[in-house]
Amino acid sequence: MILEALGSVLLGLALSWAAQRRLPDRLPTQRVVYPAGTLGALFGAYLTHTALGSGHLLGTLLGAAFVAAVTLSLLIRPTTRRLRRSAAV
């Protein structure tokens, strides 16, 4: 269980770092991105560990990566190049 938690924290930090490097203008500050990725990975590890049971390290880490990626995707803001249309059109 300790390895699953530590692995999921490292995985969440790695995904947060990659997202921050890839989309720096569309994500909030680092103070929001890193904890969101880490907590998303921890929750994903808890969720998949509860569903699968003990002894499924790879499945637990895959679930952690999936939930962390979903959590980080919720932080992405739209680009600023959107066309603005009036309500009368």
C-alpha positions as a Markdown table, in Angstrom:
| # | Residue | x | y | z |
|---|---|---|---|---|
| 1 | Met | 0.0 | 0.0 | 0.0 |
| 2 | Ile | 2.9 | 2.4 | 0.7 |
| 3 | Leu | 4.4 | 1.7 | -2.7 |
| 4 | Glu | 1.1 | 2.4 | -4.4 |
| 5 | Ala | 0.7 | 5.7 | -2.5 |
| 6 | Leu | 4.2 | 6.8 | -3.2 |
| 7 | Gly | 4.0 | 5.7 | -6.8 |
| 8 | Ser | 0.8 | 7.5 | -7.4 |
| 9 | Val | 2.2 | 10.7 | -5.8 |
| 10 | Leu | 5.2 | 10.6 | -8.1 |
| 11 | Leu | 3.0 | 9.8 | -11.1 |
| 12 | Gly | 0.7 | 12.8 | -10.2 |
| 13 | Leu | 3.7 | 15.1 | -9.9 |
| 14 | Ala | 5.1 | 13.9 | -13.2 |
| 15 | Leu | 1.8 | 14.4 | -15.0 |
| 16 | Ser | 1.5 | 17.8 | -13.5 |
| 17 | Trp | 5.0 | 18.8 | -14.5 |
| 18 | Ala | 4.3 | 17.5 | -18.1 |
| 19 | Ala | 1.0 | 19.4 | -18.3 |
| 20 | Gln | 2.6 | 22.6 | -17.0 |
| 21 | Arg | 5.4 | 22.3 | -19.5 |
| 22 | Arg | 3.1 | 21.5 | -22.4 |
| 23 | Leu | 0.3 | 24.0 | -21.7 |
| 24 | Pro | 1.7 | 26.8 | -19.5 |
| 25 | Asp | -0.6 | 29.5 | -20.9 |
| 26 | Arg | -3.8 | 27.5 | -20.6 |
| 27 | Leu | -3.3 | 26.2 | -17.0 |
| 28 | Pro | -3.5 | 28.1 | -13.7 |
| 29 | Thr | -0.5 | 28.7 | -11.6 |
| 30 | Gln | 1.8 | 25.9 | -10.4 |
| 31 | Arg | 0.3 | 26.3 | -6.9 |
| 32 | Val | -2.9 | 24.9 | -8.2 |
| 33 | Val | -1.7 | 22.4 | -10.9 |
| 34 | Tyr | 0.8 | 20.4 | -8.7 |
| 35 | Pro | -1.6 | 19.7 | -5.8 |
| 36 | Ala | -4.5 | 19.0 | -8.2 |
| 37 | Gly | -2.5 | 16.3 | -10.0 |
| 38 | Thr | -1.1 | 14.8 | -6.9 |
| 39 | Leu | -4.5 | 14.7 | -5.1 |
| 40 | Gly | -6.1 | 13.3 | -8.2 |
| 41 | Ala | -3.6 | 10.5 | -8.5 |
| 42 | Leu | -4.0 | 9.7 | -4.8 |
| 43 | Phe | -7.7 | 9.6 | -5.1 |
| 44 | Gly | -7.4 | 7.4 | -8.2 |
| 45 | Ala | -5.1 | 5.0 | -6.4 |
| 46 | Tyr | -7.5 | 4.8 | -3.5 |
| 47 | Leu | -10.4 | 4.2 | -5.8 |
| 48 | Thr | -8.8 | 1.5 | -7.9 |
| 49 | His | -7.2 | -0.2 | -4.9 |
| 50 | Thr | -10.7 | -0.4 | -3.3 |
| 51 | Ala | -12.2 | -1.7 | -6.5 |
| 52 | Leu | -9.4 | -4.2 | -7.4 |
| 53 | Gly | -8.1 | -5.2 | -4.0 |
| 54 | Ser | -4.5 | -5.6 | -2.9 |
| 55 | Gly | -1.9 | -7.1 | -5.2 |
| 56 | His | -2.7 | -5.2 | -8.3 |
| 57 | Leu | 0.0 | -2.6 | -8.3 |
| 58 | Leu | 0.0 | -1.9 | -12.1 |
| 59 | Gly | -3.8 | -1.6 | -12.2 |
| 60 | Thr | -3.8 | 0.8 | -9.3 |
| 61 | Leu | -1.1 | 3.0 | -10.9 |
| 62 | Leu | -3.0 | 3.0 | -14.2 |
| 63 | Gly | -6.2 | 4.1 | -12.3 |
| 64 | Ala | -4.2 | 6.8 | -10.5 |
| 65 | Ala | -2.8 | 8.1 | -13.8 |
| 66 | Phe | -6.2 | 8.1 | -15.4 |
| 67 | Val | -7.9 | 10.1 | -12.5 |
| 68 | Ala | -4.9 | 12.5 | -12.3 |
| 69 | Ala | -5.1 | 13.2 | -16.1 |
| 70 | Val | -8.9 | 13.8 | -15.8 |
| 71 | Thr | -8.3 | 16.1 | -12.9 |
| 72 | Leu | -5.7 | 18.1 | -14.7 |
| 73 | Ser | -7.8 | 18.3 | -17.9 |
| 74 | Leu | -10.5 | 20.0 | -15.8 |
| 75 | Leu | -8.1 | 22.8 | -15.1 |
| 76 | Ile | -7.4 | 23.7 | -18.8 |
| 77 | Arg | -8.9 | 27.0 | -19.8 |
| 78 | Pro | -10.0 | 27.8 | -23.4 |
| 79 | Thr | -7.8 | 29.7 | -25.7 |
| 80 | Thr | -8.2 | 33.5 | -25.8 |
| 81 | Arg | -8.7 | 33.5 | -29.6 |
| 82 | Arg | -12.4 | 32.8 | -29.5 |
| 83 | Leu | -14.7 | 34.8 | -31.6 |
| 84 | Arg | -17.2 | 36.8 | -29.6 |
| 85 | Arg | -20.6 | 37.2 | -31.0 |
| 86 | Ser | -23.4 | 39.4 | -29.8 |
| 87 | Ala | -26.6 | 37.9 | -28.5 |
| 88 | Ala | -28.6 | 39.8 | -31.2 |
| 89 | Val | -27.0 | 37.9 | -34.1 |
